[in-house]
Amino acid sequence: MIQQLLAFASLILLVIIFSLASPNFLQFSNIVGILLSTAVIGILALGATFVIITGGIDLSVGTVMTLCSVMTGVFITMWGIPTLFGVIGGILTGAFCGFLCGLAISKMKIPPFIATLAMMMIAKGLALVISGTKPIYFTDSPGFSDISLGNIIPGFGIPNGVIIFFAVAIIGSLILSKTIIGRYNFALGSNEEATRLSGVNVDRWKIIIYTMAGVFTGIAGVLMASRLNSAQPALGMGYELEAIAAVVIGGTSLSGGKGTIVGTVIGALIMSVLTNGLRILSVPQEWQTVVVGFVIILAVYADILRRKKA
């Protein structure tokens, strides 16, 4: 709870600093842009939250997201499948990749770092092979871009992608706090062996959790493709680091057993606000990366101090 409050205070402080530094920061169009850029990273981070709470890690979310975008493009533009079913196919692609990671980790006993690193490379290669290394455009699929950029609430001015992000966050929060999946999620991260000895099928629940995280990745992939109105097969590398950073900044412990969806949402917003504010101040891209790197180090160090105190 304290970590969440600190993260929220940091978010407010960043908003105040950038608002004073530039009059353009608090413009409505810029705020909408921040929220829209948060949507994809935020949804990736939501899935990563479940994985990290178990004490695991998922390095594949960036390239799996790209593969989901590519498969959505293949289903809709190449196979002529209706948009709705193409979107479902893209999300199921993410679920399948998550299932494979969970299977490798639980049944083959491959460490999460190695299993998801392998999936990262596999997804990256498949996205390039399936697309022929060329972008897949949705120009002949009217309405696809509205999934992310349209306005389901007329006159509200908030893109659908932002609404989807917060809706998914609410669902994720309910799953984590109100369901058996969430209960076992925390149990696995707190003490996996004790959970196993209590009669819980640890392997099955790991597979379920990684598969569910894959669903979040699939949703992010569809939103990314919709926002760009294309599936870019070379995109994705680096997104996993931003997602993990958002989770850690939001207070989820890398050692497992602790974390909240609200904290992750705040962490994702901090990442977006920081990047947007530095861009508005015309800070070079390379220095933006340096600053984000320092923020990640501070977040992890805060997690270490919190665990020592506990």
Summary of the structure (lengths in Angstrom):
residues: 310
radius of gyration: 19.0
end to end distance: 13.2
largest distance: 58.5
contacts: 1154
relative contact order: 0.21
helix: 75%
strand: 1%
